[in-house]
Amino acid sequence: MTRGGRKKDNDAPERRCIVTREVAPKERMIRFVTGPDGQVVPDLLGRLPGRGMWVTPTRDALDKAARKGGFARAARQQVTVPEDLVGMIEAALVRRLVDRISMARKAGQAVAGYEKVRGWLATGEGRVLMQAIDGSERGKTKLRPPDGKDSFIGCLYARELGLAFGRESVIHGALSAGGLTARVVDEAARLTGLREIGGDSATGKGTTDA
C-alpha cells in the first residue's frame, strides 16, 4: 500500500488506451462502451455491459478518439459521439470527486481550513494535501504536501472544493490514510489529466485563503 492508502500500481488491474496505446491502472482511465444504437457512452463506474474502450483522460486523447476514428476502430463499427464529450466527462468527474471528498469528510478522514490542514500535516495525520486551483499562490506555498507519491490534489476550484465541505469555498484541505482517500486520489488523477494540470499546483486568479 502507498501512503495515500491505495494499492501499489503493480497490484492494480491495467488497461491499454485505444489512442496512445499506453497501459495504466484502469482506475486512472476512462471506460467507454457502445450502446445498441451505436452511441459512444462514457462508463465512469466501469460497470456497463459491453466491450470496454479505455482512453487516457486527456483532452488530446479524447479528441482523437472522438474525431479521428479512435472509437470507431476500437468498436469495429460506425459510432456516434455526443457533442462536447470532454465537457460532459469533466462535469461528471468533478461531481464524483466532490462526492468522494464529502464521504471522506463525513467519515472523519478529511478536514478543511488552513489551521486544521496545517495541524494534520504537522502531526502526520494528513497524507494528502488538497488546494484549490484559484487559491492565492502566496497562501498555498505556506503548506507543503507530504513526501511520497499521490500526496497532492490540485484540480478543483475553490467553489468545487467548498461543495465537498458544505462551504461556499475552500482553498486548503487534507485527507488522512484509508480506502476513501485512495478513491479520492484515483478520481483526482483522472480530473487532473483532463484539466491538463501539471506540476505541484495550478495557477489561477488569486482568492483569499479559507
Secondary structure, DSSP 4 states (H G I P E B T S, - for coil): --TTSPPPGGGS-EEE-TTT--EEEGGGSEEEEE-TTSBEEEETTS-SSS--EEE-SSHHHHHHHHHSSHHHHHHTS--B--TTHHHHHHHHHHHHHHHHHHHHHHTT-EEESHHHHHHHHHHT---EEEE-TTS-HHHHTTS-PPSSTT-EE--S-HHHHHHHTTSS--SEEEE-SSHHHHHHHHHHHHHHHHTT--SS----------
